[in-house]
Amino acid sequence: MQPANWQSFEHAHLKRLFSHFNVDCVFDVGANRGQYRSVLRGPVGFKGPIISFEPLPFQVSHILNAKALEDDREWYIEDVALDNEVGEKEFNIMVNDQFSSLKTPSAEDIEIFKDINKIREVIKVKTRKLETYFEKYFDMLGFTAPFLKMDTQGNDLNVFIGAGSRIVEFVGLQSELSIRKIYAETMYYYQVIDYYTKNGFTLSALVPNNAGHFPDLVEIDCIMYRRRVA
């Protein structure tokens, strides 16, 4: 199967899920350069508000430029790292900035990324909890069926925990999972899925997200929905 087919499946599945649950707001945690927003506005066909969270200043500048260029008034930007703690932490900028993370890179499980997933700079970033921004944007937008996307290079579970009691308000989520760990202090895919499941979410799809490293599968995305809503 070619990468394009994986992506087509992901986009079609999200489109169907968004329609089924009447998703009316997306929390895009770990926005990088705004790629997920492009998927939502493009093949998924989502026209509602998107709230993107990105701590790296140069990526935030790129996102703000893209927002202005496309005049997307339903795209909101927060320059913050979401976590399960409020404060300030060291953030590792990797050789390939898409691997940048609050976590420490590791090649213990697999070595294919060791030359690009290594620290070239460390900066301080502010960390906040998702529950704070949920309340802020609920008051502003009045959404009823929000969706949570997390792609934080090893920190998704802490983002989930930082939603607190508000996590039950999300009708679904998409999260990056580790088959092979490329960061220290992270959990394996089955442990994270188990945690999400115990907190009310059910698996809807699994999507490979690191095509091109055959025969190894390093990471996947899970797409889940909240059982009570279904």
N, C-alpha and C positions, 0 to 999 in steps of 0.2 A: 504494500500500500504506500502511495506517495504522500509526502507532507501535505500537498494541496487537498487531498481527500480527507485527511484528518481535520484540516481547518474547515473544510466545507461541512463536515459532520458537526463540528463544534458550533459553527454559525447557525446551521439549520436547527440544531437542538435548542440553542438559546432562543432563537426566533419563536419556536413552538412553545417553549417554557414561558417566555415573556407574555405571549398571547394567552396561554392557558391560565396564568395567575394574574393577569392584568397588571404587570409590573409598571409602576408609575414613577420610580426613582431608582438610580443606581449609585451605590457608594463604591467608587473605583479606588481601592487602596493599593498603593504601589503603582503609580501611573506611568513612571518612567517618562517617555516622550509623548504620551497620550495615545499609544497604539490601541488600547482597548476601547477608548472613545471612538476611534475611527471604525472599529469593527461594529460597535453598537449603532453608529450613525449610518454605516454602510450596509453590509449584508444582513444584519439583524433587524434594521429598520426601526430602531428605537428613537423616538423623538422627544422623550421626556427629559427631566433634569438629570445631569450626571455630576457627581461631586468627586473630583479627583484629588487624591492625597499623594504628595511627592515631596520628600525632604531635601533633595539635592538642588541647590540654587540654580545651576546651569540648566537642569531639566525643567525647573519651574519657569525660567525665562523662555525656554522653547515652547512650553505649553501656553503661556500667556500670549506669545506671538501668534501661535496657531489659533487660539481663541479669537484674537482680534482680526486675523486675516479671514477667518471663516465666519465671523460675526455670529458665533454660537452663544446666544444669550442665556441658554439653559445649561451652560457648562460652568461649574463653580470650582475654584482652585484653592486648595489649602496646603501651604508649605510647611508640612509637619510630618513626623514619623509616628504612625499609630502603634501603640504598644499596650501592655497591661499595667504600665506604670507612668505616672506623670512626673516630668522632670527634664533632665538633659542627659544625653548619652553620646558616646563615641560611635560614629558611623563610618564604616569602612568603604572607601571608594576603591573599586577593583580596577585592574588593567582594562578589562572590558566592563564599562560602567553598568551594563545590564545585570551584572552579578553583585552590584553594591548592596551592602546589607548591614544591619545592626549586629549580625552574627559573624563569627570568625570563619574564614574559609578553611576547608579541610580536604585533603586528597586521600584520606585513609580508606574510604570505600572504593573510589575510582579515581584515576589519575588524568583522564582525558582533558579536564578543564584546568589543570594545575598551573598552566602558564598564563591563563587569562583571568582565572579566579584567584588572584593574589592581590594583596593590598598595595596600592600605589600612593594612597593619601588617607589620612584620618581627619575627619572634621567633627565638630560638635553640632548636634541637632536637638531640637526640642521634641520631647515625646509627650503624647497626649492619649487619652482613651477615646475609643469610638463612641461611647455612650454620650459624651459631651457634644459631639458633632451631630449625633442623631437628634438630640433634643433641639439643638440650634436650627437644623434644617427642617425638622418637623414643624417647628413654630413658623418658619419662613415659607415652607412649601405646602404643608398639610397633606403629604403623601399618605397612602393607605396600604401600598403593597411594594415596599422597597426590596431591592436585591443587593447582596453584598458580594463584590468581587475582591479577592485578595491575591496579590502576587508580590510578596515582600521578601523573597529570597530567604526563606527559613524562619520568618517571624509570624506567619499566618495565624498560628494557634494563639499567640499572645494578643493579636488584633481581635480575634474572636472572643477571648476572655475579657478584653477591655471593653467589649460591648455591654457587659454586665447583664442586667435584666432586660435590656432592650433587644437582645439577640432574638428573642421570641417574636419580635415584630417583623423580622425579615421573612419573606415568603420563600427565599432560596439563597444559595450561595455558590460561588465558584472559588476553589482554593487550589494552590499548587502543593503537591505532595512529593515527598522524597522516596524513591525506590532505593537509590543509592545516596547516601548523605554527601553533599558537597559543602556543608557547613557544620561546624561543631555545635553542640548543644541544641540539636534539633531532634525531632522524633521521626520515626518511619511512617510511611503512608498508612499502614494498618492501624497504628496507634492513634493517628490524627482522625481517621475516619471513625474509629470507635468512639473518640471523644465527641465528635460532631453528632454521631448517632445517639449517644446517651443524652445529648442536649436537644433532641427533638427533630433532627434532620435525617432524611432518607436519601440514599444514593439514586441518582437519576442517570448519570453518564460518567464515563472515564475517558479522558482524551489525552493521548501522548503529546508532550509539548517540547520534546528535544529530538526531533527527527534528524537523521543524518549521522547517528552514532551506532548504527547496526553492528553487532547484534545486541548491544546494551540498551536497556531502557533505564534512564537515570531519574527522570521526573515525569509525573503525570498531573493533569488537572482533574479534580472531581467536581461535578455539578450535582448539587443536592437541593431538595425542596423540604419545606417544613411540613411534617406529617399532619399537624392539626389543620393547616390550611387546606391540604388535599382532601 
